Amino acid sequence: MARRLAAAVHVRHPKTNEWLILQPGDEPDEDLAEAITNPGAWEPDEEDGGDGDTPASNPDPDSGPNPHPEPNPDPEPEPEAEQAKPARARTRKQAGE
């Protein structure tokens, strides 16, 4: 039985060099299937319950890294900036001093 796609795929036909768009659920011929190199494009194999490259084949979702980390709580408020002191005006010394 041919493998079934789980995602839409853009692939160049190896014989005609024509770009094709294959839809989820399609079962492409062997020559096209060989041109699809992304393992995530395929549905899991039915006989083994998965091909090892899809998230559905991971029995324990807590064992891997969390793809959606918890958002940070409210950020710390910025400390209020001190008011800038006015710059001193320099005065020239009088020639007689």
N, C-alpha and C positions, 0 to 999 in steps of 0.2 A: 504494500500500500504506500502511496506517495505521502510525503510529509506535507503538513498543512501550515500555511502562514498565520501568524498571530498578529502581524502588523503590516501596514502598507509598505511596499518596497519599490524603489526605483532601481531598475537594473538594465544594463545594456545586454541585448541578446548576443550570445557569443558567435553566432553564425551570420546574422544579418546586420549586426552593429546598430540595431535600432533600439532606442530607449523605450522601455516598457514600464508601466505602473501596475504592479500586482497588488490586489486587495487582500485584506485579512480573510482567511477561509479558503483562499485559492490553493490549489495543489499543482505547482509548476512541474513541467517536465524535468527530467534529470539534468539536461544541459543547462537549463535556467537555474535549477536548484544548486548546482555547483558554483554558479556565479554569485550566489547570495552567501556572503561570508559572515554576516552578523548572526551569532547564535540566538540573540534575543528576538530575531524576526520570526522564529519558528515556534509553533505550539509544542508543548511537552510531548514526548513519545508516550503513547498509551501503554505499551507493554511494560516499561520500567518506571512509569509514573513521573518521568521528567528526564531532562538531559543534563542536569547538573549546572546549567548556566542560567536558568531562569529563577526568579525569586520564588515561584511556586514550589520548587523542588527543595527549598530550605525548610525542614520540619520545625525548627525552633527559631522563630523570628527574633527572639531576644539574644541569640548567640552572636549575631553580627553587628556591625556598626549601625547606629541609628541614622537612617537617611533623612529624618525630619527631627532635628534636635528641638528641644523645648525652647520657646522664645525666651529671651532674657526678661527678667522682671523689670519693672520700671527703672530706667537708668537713674543713677545718682544725680541729684541736682548739681549744676555747676556752681562753684563757690562764687559769691558775688564779687565782682572786680572792685578793687578800691578805686575811689575817684582819683583821677590823675591830678596831681598838684600843678598849678600853673607854673610855667617856666619862669625863672628869674630873668629879669632884663639886665643885661650887662651894661654897666655904665663905664664910660671912658674916664680915666683919671684926668683930672684937670691938670694942665701943664704946670701949674704952680705948686702942686702938692707934693 
